[in-house]
């Protein structure tokens, strides 16, 4: 995982899917930065 952190696009490609799986696809339960929340839920 540390190697993935060196490459932010790769980190996001892996971790975004893991985050969605953790919350069963319900991002309203995740603590997101407010501007990012608006962009993701749009």
ChimeraX attribute file (.defattr): number of C-alpha atoms within 10 A of each C-alpha:
attribute: neighborCount
match mode: 1-to-1
recipient: residues
	/A:1	8
	/A:2	7
	/A:3	9
	/A:4	14
	/A:5	11
	/A:6	10
	/A:7	10
	/A:8	11
	/A:9	11
	/A:10	12
	/A:11	15
	/A:12	14
	/A:13	11
	/A:14	13
	/A:15	14
	/A:16	11
	/A:17	11
	/A:18	13
	/A:19	15
	/A:20	13
	/A:21	12
	/A:22	12
	/A:23	12
	/A:24	10
	/A:25	13
	/A:26	11
	/A:27	16
	/A:28	10
	/A:29	9
	/A:30	13
	/A:31	8
	/A:32	12
	/A:33	8
	/A:34	9
	/A:35	8
	/A:36	10
	/A:37	14
	/A:38	10
	/A:39	8
	/A:40	10
	/A:41	8
	/A:42	6
